[in-house]
């Protein structure tokens, strides 16, 4: 449990907290990193120097191991003096209710009065389908069934390494209402480049008639949707129910269509 601090700027007690490690309020944190230095005493000294510059003091190297030639991986443990003001924390709040599969199906059936067409894929060179499979496949994720379980959703999982032009063509051919894209590979911000390419291609090919664009992955910031040109960004730990609820919120009218 974190230690609560002084009264915050809005007068609420407990708005300031600090990290907890061995004892309450000790400020202990653990971090890991790799340095391009061969293992040995000099490498550990370099790791401690970096930790001190990060504000971790006193710092201890609790683990180090060589990874490849000329590189060492470190885990460093130590104390920081930094505090966290909870009143200053800004997060993307969910603006729609979480619905059960039955509620999703009922909303689509009674208010949209047709199947909701959803395509999913991993684009570019990303071959990691675990994320998109967790959202779409029947087995689902975290105890929730995937979107294939929802009888009023027409779901197609296009798999991995789908090019953006192929995805645009498939969305147009299938008259997709929504396109879900998972990006796990993030080296040199590949996930951001790929998402901007996706948004630009759909905008150029389909304009205002493009489907809803939803992207997700462990390194995405949910607040970046507008910057990336998509409608919604999901971060790590997203469940199928959250995605299905968002699709209803964004695509299903409040009143039944004529």
The 8 nearest C-alpha neighbors of each residue, nearest first, counted from 0:
[[1, 19, 2, 23, 18, 20, 24, 3],
 [2, 0, 19, 18, 17, 16, 3, 23],
 [1, 3, 24, 16, 23, 17, 4, 0],
 [4, 2, 16, 13, 15, 1, 14, 5],
 [3, 5, 15, 16, 13, 2, 6, 14],
 [6, 4, 15, 7, 13, 12, 3, 14],
 [5, 7, 12, 10, 11, 13, 14, 4],
 [8, 6, 14, 10, 9, 11, 5, 15],
 [7, 9, 10, 6, 86, 11, 14, 84],
 [10, 8, 7, 11, 86, 6, 14, 12],
 [9, 11, 7, 8, 6, 12, 14, 5],
 [12, 10, 6, 7, 9, 14, 13, 8],
 [13, 11, 6, 14, 7, 10, 5, 4],
 [12, 14, 3, 4, 15, 6, 5, 11],
 [13, 15, 7, 85, 12, 84, 86, 6],
 [16, 14, 84, 4, 83, 13, 3, 85],
 [17, 15, 3, 83, 4, 2, 82, 1],
 [16, 18, 82, 26, 2, 83, 1, 24],
 [19, 17, 26, 1, 27, 24, 28, 20],
 [18, 20, 1, 26, 23, 24, 27, 25],
 [21, 19, 27, 22, 25, 28, 18, 26],
 [20, 22, 19, 23, 25, 27, 24, 26],
 [23, 21, 25, 20, 24, 19, 27, 26],
 [24, 22, 19, 25, 2, 1, 21, 0],
 [23, 25, 2, 26, 19, 17, 22, 18],
 [24, 26, 27, 23, 22, 19, 20, 78],
 [27, 25, 18, 78, 79, 19, 24, 17],
 [26, 28, 78, 20, 77, 25, 19, 18],
 [29, 27, 77, 76, 78, 26, 18, 20],
 [30, 28, 76, 75, 77, 74, 31, 27],
 [29, 31, 75, 74, 76, 28, 32, 73],
 [30, 32, 74, 73, 75, 29, 33, 72],
 [31, 33, 73, 72, 34, 74, 30, 75],
 [32, 34, 72, 71, 73, 35, 70, 31],
 [33, 35, 36, 71, 70, 72, 32, 46],
 [36, 34, 70, 69, 71, 33, 37, 42],
 [35, 37, 70, 69, 34, 42, 71, 38],
 [36, 38, 69, 70, 71, 42, 39, 35],
 [39, 37, 71, 42, 65, 36, 64, 70],
 [38, 40, 42, 41, 43, 37, 36, 44],
 [39, 41, 43, 42, 44, 38, 45, 37],
 [42, 40, 44, 43, 39, 45, 38, 36],
 [41, 43, 45, 39, 44, 40, 38, 36],
 [44, 42, 46, 40, 45, 41, 47, 39],
 [43, 45, 41, 47, 42, 46, 40, 48],
 [46, 44, 48, 42, 43, 47, 41, 49],
 [45, 47, 43, 49, 44, 48, 50, 42],
 [48, 46, 50, 44, 49, 45, 51, 43],
 [47, 49, 45, 51, 46, 50, 44, 52],
 [48, 50, 52, 46, 47, 51, 45, 53],
 [51, 49, 47, 53, 55, 52, 48, 46],
 [50, 52, 55, 54, 48, 53, 49, 56],
 [51, 53, 49, 54, 50, 48, 55, 47],
 [54, 52, 50, 51, 55, 49, 56, 48],
 [53, 55, 51, 52, 79, 56, 50, 80],
 [56, 54, 79, 51, 50, 78, 77, 53],
 [57, 55, 58, 78, 51, 77, 54, 79],
 [56, 58, 77, 55, 78, 59, 51, 79],
 [59, 57, 77, 56, 76, 55, 47, 50],
 [60, 58, 76, 75, 61, 77, 57, 47],
 [59, 61, 75, 62, 74, 76, 58, 73],
 [60, 62, 75, 74, 59, 76, 63, 73],
 [63, 61, 74, 73, 60, 64, 75, 72],
 [64, 62, 73, 72, 74, 71, 65, 61],
 [63, 65, 72, 71, 66, 73, 62, 38],
 [66, 64, 71, 70, 38, 72, 67, 63],
 [67, 65, 70, 71, 64, 72, 68, 69],
 [68, 66, 70, 65, 69, 71, 37, 35],
 [67, 69, 70, 66, 37, 65, 71, 36],
 [68, 70, 37, 36, 35, 67, 71, 38],
 [71, 69, 35, 36, 37, 66, 68, 34],
 [72, 70, 65, 38, 34, 64, 66, 33],
 [71, 73, 33, 64, 63, 32, 65, 66],
 [74, 72, 63, 31, 32, 62, 33, 75],
 [73, 75, 31, 62, 30, 61, 60, 63],
 [74, 76, 60, 30, 59, 61, 29, 31],
 [77, 75, 29, 59, 58, 28, 60, 61],
 [76, 78, 58, 27, 55, 57, 28, 56],
 [77, 79, 27, 26, 55, 56, 28, 57],
 [80, 78, 55, 26, 81, 54, 27, 56],
 [79, 81, 26, 82, 78, 54, 55, 17],
 [80, 82, 79, 83, 17, 26, 54, 18],
 [83, 81, 17, 16, 15, 80, 84, 18],
 [84, 82, 16, 15, 17, 85, 81, 14],
 [83, 85, 15, 86, 87, 14, 82, 16],
 [84, 86, 14, 88, 87, 15, 83, 16],
 [87, 85, 84, 88, 14, 7, 8, 9],
 [86, 88, 85, 84, 89, 83, 8, 14],
 [89, 87, 85, 86, 90, 84, 83, 14],
 [90, 88, 87, 91, 86, 85, 92, 222],
 [91, 89, 92, 88, 222, 221, 93, 220],
 [90, 92, 222, 221, 93, 89, 94, 220],
 [91, 93, 90, 94, 89, 95, 221, 222],
 [94, 92, 95, 91, 96, 245, 97, 241],
 [95, 93, 92, 96, 248, 245, 91, 97],
 [94, 96, 93, 248, 97, 245, 244, 98],
 [97, 95, 98, 244, 94, 93, 248, 245],
 [98, 96, 244, 241, 95, 99, 240, 245],
 [99, 97, 244, 102, 103, 96, 100, 240],
 [98, 100, 102, 101, 103, 97, 240, 244],
 [101, 99, 103, 102, 104, 149, 98, 240],
 [102, 100, 104, 99, 103, 105, 98, 149],
 [101, 103, 105, 99, 100, 104, 98, 106],
 [104, 102, 100, 106, 101, 105, 98, 99],
 [105, 103, 101, 151, 107, 102, 106, 108],
 [104, 106, 102, 108, 103, 107, 109, 101],
 [107, 105, 103, 109, 104, 110, 108, 102],
 [108, 106, 111, 104, 105, 110, 109, 112],
 [109, 107, 112, 105, 106, 111, 110, 104],
 [108, 110, 112, 106, 107, 105, 111, 255],
 [255, 109, 111, 107, 106, 112, 254, 256],
 [110, 112, 107, 113, 251, 108, 256, 109],
 [113, 111, 108, 109, 110, 107, 114, 256],
 [114, 112, 111, 108, 115, 107, 151, 109],
 [115, 113, 151, 152, 153, 116, 107, 112],
 [114, 116, 152, 153, 176, 117, 151, 113],
 [117, 115, 153, 175, 176, 152, 154, 114],
 [116, 118, 154, 177, 175, 178, 176, 153],
 [119, 117, 178, 155, 154, 156, 179, 177],
 [118, 120, 179, 156, 180, 178, 157, 155],
 [121, 119, 157, 158, 180, 156, 159, 122],
 [120, 122, 159, 181, 180, 160, 125, 161],
 [123, 121, 161, 160, 162, 125, 120, 163],
 [122, 124, 160, 162, 125, 161, 193, 121],
 [123, 125, 160, 126, 122, 161, 159, 121],
 [126, 124, 160, 123, 127, 184, 121, 122],
 [125, 127, 159, 160, 128, 124, 121, 158],
 [128, 126, 125, 129, 183, 159, 130, 121],
 [127, 129, 131, 130, 132, 126, 159, 158],
 [130, 128, 132, 127, 131, 133, 134, 181],
 [131, 129, 133, 132, 128, 181, 134, 216],
 [130, 132, 134, 133, 128, 181, 129, 135],
 [133, 131, 136, 135, 129, 134, 130, 128],
 [134, 132, 139, 140, 130, 131, 135, 136],
 [133, 135, 239, 145, 131, 132, 139, 136],
 [136, 134, 145, 146, 132, 147, 133, 131],
 [137, 135, 145, 132, 138, 139, 147, 133],
 [136, 138, 145, 147, 148, 139, 144, 135],
 [139, 137, 144, 136, 145, 140, 133, 143],
 [140, 138, 145, 144, 133, 137, 143, 136],
 [139, 141, 133, 143, 142, 238, 144, 138],
 [142, 140, 143, 238, 139, 144, 236, 133],
 [141, 143, 140, 144, 139, 138, 238, 145],
 [144, 142, 140, 139, 141, 145, 239, 240],
 [143, 145, 139, 138, 137, 148, 140, 146],
 [146, 144, 139, 135, 137, 136, 134, 239],
 [145, 147, 135, 148, 149, 239, 134, 136],
 [148, 146, 137, 145, 149, 136, 135, 154],
 [149, 147, 146, 137, 145, 144, 150, 136],
 [150, 148, 146, 147, 152, 151, 100, 104],
 [149, 151, 152, 148, 104, 147, 153, 114],
 [150, 152, 114, 104, 149, 107, 115, 108],
 [153, 151, 115, 114, 149, 150, 154, 116],
 [152, 154, 116, 115, 114, 117, 151, 155],
 [153, 155, 117, 147, 152, 118, 116, 156],
 [156, 154, 118, 157, 119, 117, 153, 116],
 [155, 157, 119, 158, 118, 120, 154, 135],
 [156, 158, 120, 119, 155, 159, 118, 161],
 [159, 157, 120, 156, 121, 128, 161, 160],
 [158, 160, 121, 126, 161, 120, 128, 125],
 [161, 159, 124, 122, 123, 125, 126, 121],
 [160, 162, 122, 159, 123, 121, 165, 163],
 [163, 161, 165, 123, 164, 122, 160, 166],
 [162, 164, 166, 165, 197, 167, 122, 161],
 [165, 163, 167, 166, 162, 168, 200, 161],
 [166, 164, 168, 162, 163, 167, 169, 161],
 [165, 167, 163, 169, 168, 164, 170, 162],
 [166, 168, 164, 170, 165, 169, 163, 171],
 [169, 167, 165, 171, 166, 170, 172, 164],
 [170, 168, 166, 172, 171, 167, 173, 165],
 [171, 169, 175, 167, 173, 168, 172, 174],
 [170, 172, 174, 168, 169, 173, 167, 175],
 [173, 171, 169, 170, 174, 168, 175, 167],
 [172, 174, 170, 175, 171, 169, 116, 168],
 [175, 173, 171, 172, 170, 176, 116, 169],
 [176, 174, 116, 170, 173, 177, 117, 210],
 [175, 177, 210, 116, 117, 211, 115, 174],
 [176, 178, 211, 210, 117, 175, 212, 118],
 [177, 179, 118, 212, 119, 117, 211, 213],
 [178, 180, 119, 213, 214, 118, 212, 177],
 [181, 179, 214, 120, 121, 119, 213, 215],
 [180, 182, 215, 121, 131, 216, 214, 130],
 [183, 181, 216, 190, 184, 121, 215, 180],
 [182, 184, 216, 185, 127, 217, 181, 125],
 [185, 183, 182, 125, 186, 190, 189, 127],
 [186, 184, 188, 189, 190, 183, 187, 218],
 [187, 185, 188, 189, 184, 190, 183, 191],
 [186, 188, 189, 185, 190, 191, 192, 184],
 [189, 187, 185, 186, 190, 191, 192, 184],
 [188, 190, 185, 192, 191, 187, 186, 193],
 [191, 189, 193, 185, 188, 192, 182, 194],
 [190, 192, 194, 188, 189, 193, 195, 227],
 [193, 191, 189, 195, 194, 190, 196, 188],
 [192, 194, 196, 190, 191, 195, 189, 197],
 [195, 193, 197, 191, 196, 192, 190, 198],
 [194, 196, 198, 192, 197, 227, 193, 199],
 [195, 197, 193, 199, 194, 198, 200, 192],
 [198, 196, 194, 200, 195, 199, 163, 193],
 [199, 197, 195, 201, 228, 196, 200, 229],
 [198, 200, 202, 196, 197, 201, 195, 203],
 [199, 201, 203, 197, 202, 198, 204, 196],
 [202, 200, 204, 198, 203, 199, 205, 209],
 [201, 203, 206, 199, 200, 205, 204, 198],
 [204, 202, 200, 201, 206, 205, 199, 198],
 [205, 203, 201, 202, 200, 206, 167, 209],
 [206, 204, 209, 208, 202, 201, 203, 207],
 [207, 205, 202, 208, 209, 203, 204, 201],
 [206, 208, 209, 205, 202, 210, 201, 203],
 [207, 209, 206, 205, 210, 202, 201, 211],
 [210, 208, 205, 207, 206, 201, 211, 202],
 [211, 209, 176, 177, 175, 212, 178, 208],
 [210, 212, 177, 178, 176, 230, 213, 209],
 [213, 211, 178, 229, 230, 177, 210, 179],
 [214, 212, 179, 231, 232, 230, 178, 180],
 [215, 213, 180, 232, 179, 181, 233, 231],
 [216, 214, 233, 181, 232, 234, 182, 180],
 [215, 217, 182, 234, 183, 218, 219, 181],
 [216, 218, 235, 234, 219, 183, 215, 236],
 [219, 217, 216, 220, 234, 185, 235, 183],
 [220, 218, 234, 216, 217, 221, 215, 233],
 [219, 221, 222, 223, 234, 218, 232, 233],
 [222, 220, 232, 223, 233, 234, 219, 91],
 [221, 223, 220, 224, 91, 232, 90, 225],
 [222, 224, 226, 221, 220, 225, 227, 232],
 [225, 223, 229, 227, 231, 232, 226, 222],
 [226, 224, 228, 227, 223, 229, 230, 222],
 [225, 227, 223, 224, 228, 229, 222, 195],
 [226, 228, 224, 195, 225, 229, 223, 194],
 [229, 227, 225, 198, 226, 224, 195, 230],
 [230, 228, 224, 212, 227, 231, 198, 225],
 [229, 231, 212, 224, 213, 211, 228, 225],
 [230, 232, 213, 224, 229, 214, 233, 212],
 [231, 233, 221, 214, 224, 215, 213, 234],
 [234, 232, 215, 221, 214, 237, 231, 216],
 [235, 233, 217, 216, 219, 215, 221, 237],
 [234, 236, 217, 237, 216, 233, 218, 215],
 [235, 237, 238, 234, 217, 233, 141, 216],
 [236, 238, 235, 234, 233, 241, 239, 242],
 [237, 239, 240, 241, 140, 236, 134, 242],
 [240, 238, 134, 242, 145, 241, 243, 146],
 [239, 241, 243, 238, 242, 244, 98, 143],
 [240, 242, 244, 238, 239, 243, 245, 97],
 [241, 243, 245, 239, 244, 240, 246, 238],
 [244, 242, 240, 246, 245, 241, 239, 247],
 [245, 243, 241, 247, 242, 246, 98, 97],
 [244, 246, 248, 242, 247, 243, 249, 241],
 [247, 245, 243, 249, 248, 244, 250, 242],
 [248, 246, 251, 244, 250, 245, 249, 243],
 [247, 249, 245, 246, 250, 251, 244, 95],
 [250, 248, 246, 247, 245, 251, 211, 252],
 [251, 249, 247, 246, 248, 252, 176, 211],
 [250, 252, 247, 111, 248, 249, 107, 253],
 [253, 251, 254, 110, 250, 255, 111, 256],
 [252, 254, 251, 255, 110, 248, 106, 256],
 [253, 255, 252, 110, 256, 251, 111, 109],
 [110, 254, 256, 111, 109, 257, 252, 253],
 [257, 255, 110, 111, 254, 112, 252, 109],
 [256, 255, 112, 110, 111, 254, 109, 252]]
